[in-house]
Amino acid sequence: MADALDRELMIPAWGETSALGAAFWAVLSARGETALEKAGVFVKPGESCRPNPESVEIYNRMYPLFERLYRSLEENFDDVAELQRTLER
């Protein structure tokens, strides 16, 4: 992920934090908050992960291609969804 985003990422010391993030959203919402960053006081950072410059270069070359491919297929998404609904019946 650090390579794809080309930025250093801090890895939480707790490991898997998906459920924790969902719980934070619920607590923040109940308190009227809108920024998940406010939950940062509860998360202890562990190690950091820095991007690999060689991988970053590859991602930077791949992403424009991905965008072009996505846009060229986008007009077909509704047809694919309709076919899936038809096949589910």
N, C-alpha and C positions, 0 to 999 in steps of 0.2 A: 504494500500500500504506500509506503514511504517513497518507493521508486516511481509509482504511477502519479503520485501527487507532487513529487519533487520537493518534499519538505520533511523535516525531522518530526517524528511522531513519538510521543511519550506513551509507553505501554503501562497501563494500570497494574499496580502490584497485585491486585486481586485476580488477575487472569480474565476469564470470561465475564463480561460486564453487560451483556445485552439485557438481561432481566433487571439488573440494577438501573440501567438507563431508563427502562420503561417505568420503573418505580419512581425514579426521580421526576420524570415528566408528570406523573400523577400528583406527586407532592407539590411540585412547582405550580401546577395548574390550580390545585386547591388553594394555594397561597396567592394566586393571581399573578404569578411570575410568567414570563414568556421566554426567557433565555436559559437554555440548559447549562450554560457556562456557570450560572449561579450554583449549580450542584457540585462544582469543582472542589469546594471546601471539603466534601465528603470522600473524594477520590484521592488516594495516595499514589503518586507516580512511582513507577518502578524504573526499569531501564528505558533508554531511548533507542530509537532505530533511525539511523540516518540513511538517506537515499544513496544508492550505488550509482555514480555518474554514468557508467556504461549502460545500465538498465534504463536510467532516465532518458538517455539519448534514444534508445529503442522505442520507449513509450511515446516520446515526442514525435517520432517519425510515424508511429502506428496510428495515433489518435486522429489526425486529419483523414486518414483512409477510413477509419471506423465511422467518422462523421459522414463522409460521402456515401458509404455503403448504407448506413442507417437512413439517410434522407432518400436514397434511391428506393428503399424498400417500404418506407413509411406509408405511402399511399395504398399499400396492400394490407395493412394491419387489420382494417375493418373486415375485409374479405376473409382473412385467416380466422378472425374471431367468429364470424358467422359460420364458417365451415366447422369450427370446433363445436359451436352450439348445436349445429345440425347432427354431427356425429355423436354427441352425448345423448341424444333422444333415443 
